[in-house]
Amino acid sequence: MDNQAKERYKKRVERLNPKPPLVKNCCWAFVVGGFICVLGQFIQNSFMDGAGLSRSNATAATSAVMVFLGAFLTGLGIYDELGKRAGAGSIVPITGFANSIVASAMEFKREGFVFGVGAKMFTIAGPVIVYGTITAFIVGLLHWLMSLGG
Amino acid sequence: MYKKIGQQSMRFSLPPIVRETATIVGPKEGDGPLADCFDKVLSDTLNGCESWEKCESSMLEWSIKSVVDKAQLSLKQVDYILAGDLLNQLMSTHFAVRDLHCPFIGLYGACSSMALSMIMGAMVIDGGFAHNVVGAASSHHDTAERQYRYPTELGVQRPLIAQWTVTGSGAVLLSDEKTLELPKITTATVGKIVDMGISDPDSMGPAMAPAAVDTIVQHFHDTGRDANYYDGIYTGDLGKIGKQLVIELLDEAGYAVGDRYEDCGCLIYRDDQDVHAGASGCASSAAVFCGLLYKELCKKNLNKILFIGTGCLHSTTSYQQNETIPCIAHAAAIEV
């Protein structure tokens, strides 16, 4: 099949490819993502004001609570229903990170705890951790280099 | 006697009859518009099994045993089982036939497996190698999702072009019995691989549409027939977008199919079942042929149909290596 025919066919498919409802998707992402952030802020404030934790300790405790909530809702089969509508609104917050790990762990439990859960748990989250660490390293390096000049 | 006609087709000299069919589907398919056509609807996608893979195997085993029972035969009278599914190493099929103690040939044609098993079965019978052959195929939404895409509980948005893998299985019993007035497989066209450069694994209907058109046009060319010869032309699992592409491409090739053409993947679910572009999977064509089309043929509401199984032959490794999707389509003409 020559390349021109393939290009023409791709254009034909592109024309028929249904466009996602962008406005609706953005609204869902904004509302759900916003709600998760507000909830996180509320929990952090409660830890600071109610339990008297320092800001950094409260942040760590809040992350733990949010990760727990994401994992719990994944286990109940609710988080994927939420993600279907909210898209990036529920993927980007830390609860989405928990969802990606717990979903993989649940999925591969039948292959055993070593080569199933253990090996497959980070199939989705693994790349985020790897490239997150690399990015943090590069940014740290740049920060250090700039501080040398200053 | 030489039975090949044209480039890719064959005309059976003793057309085998489709003696019986059996279908089993999952709850979502049982909730769709074809619910009454299926022999058995599962209440959940595990059916009491420990894993989705075991459930898929149990559905395939049930459909094979059931088609043999319905034809009032025993498994000892079945000369070959030809079957396939979507999982690596045909996992569901191999475990389904493990306890059947019957000669078995595994087929991999991805979602074209049902049509492929019928064509191969008809060849075996017409060649005089068998009296009775079972052709069967299965797929399961959750086993396919975890193999080809993401864990099922992952909160991602499926694109609108994506299709929903059918949970189910269908089986046909082909026979050389001449006394029964039943639908026969008269001609068939074996497809060649067509790859139009689609690489998005969610875009399977558009990837397969050119393969379907290639086989349909070749079938018309080889047999000297055109769309008017058939009461219905049914592709396996192209979904809404793929169906539209087939109509456009066939029209440009000079074959106006009109209302005669339908895609099995557009028949299984209602629009409000959140499946996006329609159904896919081996069981899409298997359930519609075995559940709906065969019964319509027996009632003579349809007399001549062209049934085209369509398959995407990619793997998870191939698309991660940025390969495009090779596709295939096999056509069988079934006439009363």
Interface residues (C-beta under 8 A of the other chain):
Chain A: M1 N3 A5 K6 E7 Y9 K10 R12 V13 L16 N17 P18 K19 P20 N25 T74 G77 Y79 D80 E81 L82 G83 K84 R85 A86 G87 S90 I91 G96 N99 S100 V102 A103 S104 M106 E107 F108 R110 T123 I124
Chain B: E50 S51 R146 Y150 P151 T152 E153 L154 G155 V156 Q157 R158 P159 L160 I161 V194 D195 M196 G197 I198 S203 P206 P210 I241 Q244 L245 E248 A277
